[in-house]
């Protein structure tokens, strides 16, 4: 009697040809799934990235609370999330609104001052006149026309004021969306703090890299998030706050220009001088010279030394990253992503440098072989 057992179909891996087709289809559907997944989360991508960065920065605190609270993950993540809201999210929201309001007020004040004064008369009757005469004699290729200077100043203030009006209108018009993203960020911070270790382990399991290579990438991004970003932003905030005190003493609106000083502190080399040097020049030429002297000494002795003293202490773990590269990363990030480029730039740069390092280690034998070296040198 013949055996009537049905034939078992070949599995995708039982034949080489079928295995290739299965792999191609698997890759195709994986790409499609990632594409549509990205379409779903793309509107909230910035919120997700910022939430992940804040979770990384506050993860040591969350770990301590987790241990002290008897390993209750929900309670530890909830307390840490509340601390993030109180220390960072709410102050940032109030600062942005106040910055727009005071920036608009400052530009309107400058515009009104330029409208009601004769610029030519002002330049001739102040300490600026000898400097302008010297510039005309020593730098004849530069045209110094008082009317042109006044027109450019008015045009600049007009454009800036319009930008502030547009920004405030956008904030008011998108208030519901902003509130939604605010609560979404709080929820995501809580989720990342509670499930962070599991998320990292899942990514490491799926990534086709060696374990030590995955650890290098994760450790490098954590180091940059905590040291470069937290260190740089902390120093910038502190310099902006102290600089605001000096601005308030000399009678310059402290909120707007202090915030500008804090943002300028993120730029290496020039730093806060980008704001306080022109402000001191304004005080000298159009105000009282003793206030200008005080303001210069205040910034040189106190504000500048904040960076000199604190940066080496806060940035010890990020010593591997050159300030020059961080400077380029910040500028490139701002150009590509706007204000968020201050955060994205250093992270992208770090990821690029780590991947180059991993590539060099993985293909070390090929890169250092004599044949590859000869091809590089175009030798026979």
C-alpha positions as CSV (number, residue, x, y, z in Angstrom):
1,X,0.0,0.0,0.0
2,X,1.4,3.3,-1.0
3,X,2.0,6.1,1.6
4,X,-0.5,8.9,0.9
5,X,1.1,11.5,3.2
6,X,1.0,14.9,1.5
7,X,4.3,16.4,0.6
8,X,5.6,19.1,2.9
9,X,6.1,22.4,1.1
10,X,9.6,23.8,1.1
11,X,10.3,26.4,3.7
12,X,11.8,29.7,2.5
13,X,15.2,28.7,3.8
14,X,15.3,25.2,2.4
15,X,16.3,26.3,-1.1
16,X,19.0,29.0,-1.8
17,X,16.9,30.6,-4.6
18,X,13.7,30.7,-2.5
19,X,15.7,32.0,0.5
20,X,16.9,35.0,-1.7
21,X,13.3,35.8,-2.8
22,X,12.1,35.6,0.8
23,X,14.9,38.0,1.9
24,X,14.0,40.5,-0.8
25,X,10.3,40.4,0.1
26,X,11.2,40.7,3.8
27,X,13.4,43.7,3.1
28,X,10.7,45.3,0.8
29,X,7.9,45.0,3.4
30,X,10.3,46.2,6.1
31,X,11.1,49.3,4.1
32,X,7.4,49.9,3.4
33,X,6.5,49.4,7.1
34,X,9.3,51.9,8.2
35,X,8.1,54.4,5.6
36,X,4.5,54.4,6.7
37,X,5.6,54.3,10.3
38,X,7.7,57.5,9.7
39,X,4.6,59.1,8.0
40,X,2.7,58.5,11.3
41,X,5.3,59.9,13.6
42,X,6.8,62.6,11.4
43,X,4.5,65.4,12.7
44,X,5.8,64.6,16.2
45,X,9.4,63.8,15.4
46,X,10.9,66.9,17.1
47,X,8.8,66.2,20.2
48,X,10.0,62.6,20.3
49,X,13.6,63.5,19.9
50,X,13.5,66.2,22.5
51,X,11.7,63.9,24.9
52,X,14.3,61.2,24.4
53,X,17.1,63.7,25.0
54,X,15.5,65.0,28.2
55,X,15.0,61.4,29.4
56,X,18.7,60.6,28.8
57,X,19.8,63.7,30.7
58,X,17.5,62.9,33.7
59,X,17.9,59.2,33.6
60,X,20.6,59.1,36.4
61,X,18.1,60.9,38.7
62,X,15.4,58.5,37.7
63,X,17.6,55.6,38.5
64,X,18.3,57.0,42.0
65,X,14.6,57.5,42.7
66,X,13.8,54.0,41.4
67,X,16.2,52.5,43.9
68,X,15.1,54.8,46.8
69,X,11.4,54.2,46.2
70,X,11.6,50.5,46.3
71,X,12.0,49.9,42.6
72,X,8.6,51.4,41.7
73,X,9.2,52.4,38.1
74,X,6.0,54.4,37.6
75,X,6.4,56.5,40.7
76,X,10.1,57.2,39.9
77,X,9.4,58.1,36.3
78,X,6.4,60.3,37.3
79,X,8.4,62.3,39.9
80,X,11.3,62.8,37.4
81,X,8.9,63.9,34.7
82,X,7.3,66.4,37.1
83,X,10.7,67.8,37.8
84,X,11.5,68.2,34.1
85,X,8.2,70.1,33.7
86,X,8.9,72.4,36.6
87,X,12.6,73.0,35.8
88,X,12.6,73.1,32.0
89,X,9.3,73.0,30.1
90,X,7.3,75.6,32.0
91,X,10.2,78.1,32.3
92,X,10.9,77.7,28.6
93,X,7.3,78.3,27.6
94,X,7.1,81.5,29.7
95,X,10.6,82.6,28.4
96,X,9.6,82.3,24.8
97,X,6.4,84.3,25.2
98,X,8.2,87.0,27.2
99,X,11.0,87.0,24.7
100,X,8.6,87.7,21.8
101,X,6.8,90.5,23.8
102,X,9.9,92.3,25.0
103,X,11.7,91.8,21.7
104,X,8.8,93.5,19.9
105,X,8.9,96.3,22.5
106,X,12.6,96.8,22.2
107,X,12.5,97.0,18.4
108,X,9.5,99.5,18.5
109,X,11.5,101.7,21.0
110,X,14.6,101.7,18.7
111,X,12.4,102.5,15.7
112,X,10.6,105.4,17.5
113,X,14.0,106.7,18.6
114,X,15.4,106.6,15.0
115,X,12.2,108.2,13.7
116,X,12.2,111.2,15.9
117,X,15.9,112.1,15.8
118,X,18.1,113.5,13.1
119,X,20.8,110.9,12.6
120,X,23.2,113.3,11.0
121,X,22.9,115.7,13.9
122,X,23.3,112.9,16.4
123,X,26.5,111.6,14.8
124,X,28.0,115.1,14.7
125,X,27.2,115.9,18.3
126,X,28.3,112.8,20.0
127,X,31.6,111.0,20.7
128,X,31.0,109.0,17.5
129,X,31.9,111.9,15.3
130,X,35.8,111.5,15.7
131,X,35.5,107.8,15.0
132,X,33.5,108.4,11.8
133,X,36.0,111.0,10.6
134,X,38.8,108.6,11.2
135,X,37.0,105.8,9.3
136,X,36.4,108.2,6.4
137,X,40.1,109.1,6.2
138,X,41.5,105.7,6.9
139,X,38.9,103.5,5.1
140,X,37.9,105.5,2.0
141,X,36.4,102.4,0.4
142,X,33.7,102.3,3.0
143,X,30.8,104.7,2.4
144,X,29.4,106.2,5.6
145,X,26.1,107.9,4.8
146,X,24.0,109.0,7.8
147,X,20.8,108.8,5.8
148,X,21.6,105.3,4.6
149,X,22.5,104.2,8.2
150,X,19.2,105.5,9.5
151,X,17.2,103.9,6.7
152,X,18.9,100.5,7.3
153,X,18.2,100.8,11.0
154,X,14.6,101.5,10.4
155,X,14.3,98.7,7.9
156,X,15.9,96.2,10.3
157,X,13.6,97.2,13.2
158,X,10.6,97.0,10.9
159,X,11.5,93.5,9.7
160,X,12.3,92.3,13.1
161,X,9.1,93.7,14.6
162,X,7.1,92.0,11.8
163,X,8.9,88.7,12.6
164,X,7.9,89.0,16.2
165,X,4.3,89.8,15.3
166,X,4.2,86.8,13.0
167,X,5.7,84.6,15.7
168,X,3.2,85.7,18.3
169,X,0.3,85.2,15.9
170,X,1.6,81.7,15.2
171,X,1.8,80.9,18.9
172,X,-1.7,82.1,19.5
173,X,-3.1,80.4,16.4
174,X,-1.5,77.1,17.2
175,X,-2.2,77.2,21.0
176,X,-4.2,74.0,20.9
177,X,-1.5,72.2,19.0
178,X,1.2,73.5,21.3
179,X,-0.8,72.3,24.4
180,X,-1.2,68.9,22.8
181,X,2.5,68.6,22.1
182,X,3.3,69.8,25.6
183,X,1.3,67.0,27.2
184,X,2.6,64.6,24.6
185,X,6.1,65.5,25.6
186,X,5.4,64.9,29.2
187,X,3.9,61.5,28.5
188,X,6.9,60.5,26.2
189,X,9.4,61.6,28.8
190,X,7.6,59.4,31.4
191,X,7.5,56.5,28.9
192,X,11.2,56.8,28.0
193,X,12.2,57.0,31.7
194,X,10.2,54.0,32.6
195,X,10.9,51.8,29.5
196,X,14.3,53.3,28.5
197,X,16.4,50.2,29.3
198,X,14.0,47.9,27.5
199,X,13.9,50.2,24.4
200,X,17.8,50.3,24.3
201,X,18.0,46.5,24.6
202,X,15.4,46.1,21.8
203,X,17.4,48.4,19.5
204,X,20.6,46.5,20.3
205,X,18.9,43.2,19.5
206,X,17.7,44.4,16.1
207,X,20.8,46.3,15.1
208,X,23.2,44.2,13.0
209,X,26.3,45.5,14.7
210,X,28.7,44.0,17.2
211,X,27.9,44.5,20.8
212,X,30.8,46.7,21.6
213,X,30.0,48.9,18.5
214,X,26.4,49.4,19.7
215,X,27.8,50.3,23.2
216,X,30.1,52.9,21.6
217,X,27.3,54.5,19.7
218,X,24.9,54.6,22.7
219,X,27.6,55.8,25.2
220,X,28.8,58.5,22.8
221,X,25.3,59.9,22.3
222,X,24.6,59.8,26.0
223,X,27.9,61.6,26.7
224,X,27.1,64.4,24.2
225,X,23.5,64.7,25.5
226,X,24.6,65.1,29.1
227,X,28.0,66.8,28.8
228,X,28.0,69.0,25.7
229,X,24.3,69.8,25.6
230,X,23.6,70.0,29.3
231,X,27.0,71.7,30.0
232,X,26.7,74.2,27.1
233,X,23.1,75.1,27.8
234,X,23.6,75.4,31.5
235,X,26.5,77.8,31.0
236,X,24.6,79.8,28.4
237,X,21.6,80.1,30.7
238,X,23.8,81.2,33.6
239,X,25.6,83.7,31.5
240,X,22.3,85.0,30.1
241,X,20.9,85.4,33.7
242,X,24.0,87.2,35.0
243,X,24.3,89.3,31.9
244,X,20.6,90.3,32.4
245,X,21.5,91.7,35.8
246,X,24.2,93.9,34.2
247,X,21.8,95.0,31.5
248,X,19.2,95.9,34.1
249,X,21.7,98.0,36.0
250,X,22.7,100.1,33.0
251,X,19.1,100.5,31.9
252,X,18.9,98.2,28.9
253,X,15.8,95.8,28.6
254,X,17.2,92.7,30.4
255,X,14.8,89.9,29.3
256,X,15.2,90.2,25.5
257,X,18.9,91.2,25.4
258,X,19.8,88.9,28.2
259,X,18.3,86.0,26.3
260,X,20.2,87.1,23.2
261,X,23.3,87.1,25.3
262,X,22.6,83.5,26.5
263,X,22.1,82.3,22.9
264,X,25.3,84.1,21.8
265,X,27.1,82.2,24.6
266,X,26.6,79.0,22.6
267,X,28.9,80.4,19.9
268,X,32.5,79.5,20.7
269,X,35.2,82.3,20.8
270,X,33.0,85.3,20.4
271,X,30.3,84.2,22.8
272,X,28.5,86.8,24.9
273,X,30.7,89.6,23.4
274,X,28.5,89.5,20.4
275,X,25.9,91.3,22.5
276,X,27.6,93.1,25.3
277,X,30.4,94.8,23.1
278,X,27.8,96.6,20.9
279,X,25.7,97.4,24.0
280,X,28.8,98.9,25.7
281,X,29.6,100.9,22.6
282,X,26.0,102.2,22.5
283,X,26.3,103.3,26.2
284,X,29.6,105.1,25.5
285,X,28.5,107.0,22.4
286,X,24.8,107.7,23.2
287,X,24.7,107.3,27.0
288,X,27.0,107.9,30.0
289,X,30.6,106.8,29.6
290,X,30.9,105.6,33.3
291,X,28.0,103.1,32.7
292,X,29.8,101.8,29.6
293,X,33.0,101.3,31.6
294,X,31.0,99.5,34.4
295,X,29.3,97.3,31.8
296,X,32.5,96.3,30.2
297,X,34.2,95.4,33.5
298,X,31.0,93.5,34.6
299,X,31.0,91.3,31.6
300,X,34.8,90.8,31.4
301,X,35.2,90.0,35.1
302,X,32.0,88.1,35.8
303,X,30.1,87.0,32.7
304,X,33.1,85.8,30.7
305,X,34.7,84.0,33.6
306,X,31.5,81.9,34.1
307,X,32.5,80.2,30.9
308,X,36.2,80.0,31.7
309,X,35.6,78.4,35.1
310,X,32.5,76.2,34.6
311,X,33.1,74.8,31.1
312,X,36.1,72.6,32.0
313,X,34.1,71.3,35.0
314,X,30.9,70.5,33.1
315,X,32.5,69.3,29.9
316,X,35.1,66.9,31.2
317,X,33.3,63.9,29.7
318,X,33.0,65.6,26.3
319,X,36.7,66.4,26.0
320,X,37.0,64.1,23.0
321,X,34.9,66.6,21.0
322,X,36.8,69.6,19.7
323,X,35.1,73.0,20.4
324,X,35.8,73.8,16.7
325,X,33.7,70.9,15.6
326,X,30.9,71.7,18.1
327,X,30.9,75.3,16.7
328,X,30.5,74.0,13.1
329,X,27.9,71.5,14.2
330,X,25.8,74.2,16.0
331,X,26.0,76.6,13.0
332,X,25.1,73.8,10.5
333,X,22.4,72.6,12.8
334,X,20.8,76.0,13.1
335,X,21.0,76.4,9.3
336,X,19.3,73.0,8.7
337,X,16.8,72.8,11.6
338,X,16.4,76.3,13.0
339,X,16.7,76.8,16.8
340,X,16.6,73.1,17.4
341,X,19.8,72.7,15.5
342,X,21.6,73.8,18.7
343,X,20.7,70.3,20.0
344,X,20.6,68.3,16.7
345,X,23.9,69.6,15.4
346,X,26.2,68.1,18.1
347,X,24.2,64.9,18.1
348,X,24.5,64.4,14.4
349,X,28.2,65.2,14.4
350,X,28.8,62.8,17.2
351,X,27.0,60.0,15.4
352,X,29.0,60.7,12.2
353,X,32.3,60.6,14.1
354,X,31.3,57.3,15.9
355,X,30.3,55.7,12.6
356,X,33.6,56.7,11.0
357,X,35.4,55.2,14.0
358,X,33.5,51.9,13.8
359,X,34.1,51.8,10.0
360,X,37.8,52.3,10.6
361,X,37.9,49.5,13.2
362,X,35.8,47.1,11.2
363,X,37.8,47.4,8.0
364,X,41.2,48.0,9.6
365,X,42.9,45.1,7.8
366,X,41.7,46.3,4.4
367,X,42.5,50.0,5.1
368,X,46.0,49.3,6.3
369,X,47.0,46.6,3.7
370,X,49.8,47.4,1.3
371,X,47.6,46.9,-1.8
372,X,45.0,49.4,-0.5
373,X,47.7,51.9,0.3
374,X,49.2,51.6,-3.1
375,X,45.9,52.1,-4.8
376,X,45.4,55.2,-2.6
377,X,48.8,56.5,-3.7
378,X,48.2,55.4,-7.4
379,X,51.3,53.2,-7.2
380,X,51.7,49.9,-9.3
